[in-house]
Every structure is written in structure tokens, then in C-alpha cells.
Amino acid sequence: MTQVEIEYCVPCGMLDRAQDLQHALLDEYGERLDAVALVTGDGGVFEVRADGEQVFDKDADEYDVDAIVESVGEYASATA
């Protein structure tokens, strides 16, 4: 099963965004995901990794919950 990590900047106040994304992923894929872990960070980080592979980085990608969920879905479907 797929493991997802959402690394977010604590000092920047990105916890709400990370939790919203976590909720969206669990709503969409539920039991097909082994875990959706929130990982604390700093320095403005907001990255999403599925099975260790980066699928989103706020420095390189536009934040779009639906697009991130879809990207994670490629990993969840491959392991289903």
C-alpha cells in the first residue's frame, strides 16, 4: 500500500493546509493508503511524497488540492 508524507512549515502556519490535504487524500483513497503522515518542517516547506517520491513542492508547483490528490492516486492505483 501507498504511504504519503505531507511535510509542512510549522512557523509559516501551514498546518491547516496540510490537514485539509490529508483529509482530501483519505476521503478519496481511504484504505488504499497505508498512511498519510504529517511531517513538521520549517523554512517555508510544503512538499508531498508518495512512497518516497515527491509529487508536489510548493516552490515548483501551483497548489491545487485536486491535482495533488490525482498525483497521489497514480501511486495508490499502482498498489491496489
TIKE-825301 format. One record per residue (C-alpha): z, y, x. Coordinates in pm, whole numbers, padded with zeros to 5 digits, always signed. Layout:
% residues N
ZYX...
This chain:
% residues 80
+00000+00000+00000-00050+00360+00096+00219+00578+00249+00185+00953+00207+00370+01222+00401+00381+01585+00295+00505+01798+00584+00607+02145+00473+00760+02456+00627+01123+02494+00522+01169+02858+00637+00849+02955+00454+00984+02827+00122+00714+02565+00067+00947+02306-00087+00830+02381-00442+00465+02337-00342+00546+02009-00164+00738+01880-00466+00457+01978-00705+00207+01788-00491+00441+01489-00464+00473+01482-00843+00093+01505-00889+00036+01215-00648+00295+00995-00815+00159+01078-01161-00194+00986-01055-00135+00679-00840+00218+00562-00923+00278+00209-00798-00033+00210-00579+00162+00428-00336+00436+00276-00127+00598+00616-00065+00538+00987-00094+00775+01133+00164+00863+01498+00207+00892+01580+00577+01060+01903+00681+00888+02127+00932+00854+02488+01039+00601+02726+01186+00409+02757+00859+00309+02390+00850+00179+02230+00531-00001+01904+00602-00064+01587+00406-00118+01250+00570-00214+00919+00408-00143+00611+00620-00109+00840+00922-00449+01007+00873-00450+01379+00798-00612+01455+00464-00503+01820+00432-00396+02101+00665-00337+02446+00518-00473+02604+00837-00812+02435+00791-00841+02362+00418-00810+02559+00096-00503+02448-00101-00628+02262-00409-00395+02005-00562-00679+01816-00731-00879+01791-00408-00574+01668-00215-00494+01409-00483-00857+01292-00470-00847+01263-00090-00531+01052-00106-00698+00842-00375-00953+00719-00122-00666+00554+00066-00484+00433-00247-00804+00272-00379-00880+00105-00047-00545-00073-00050-00529-00152-00424
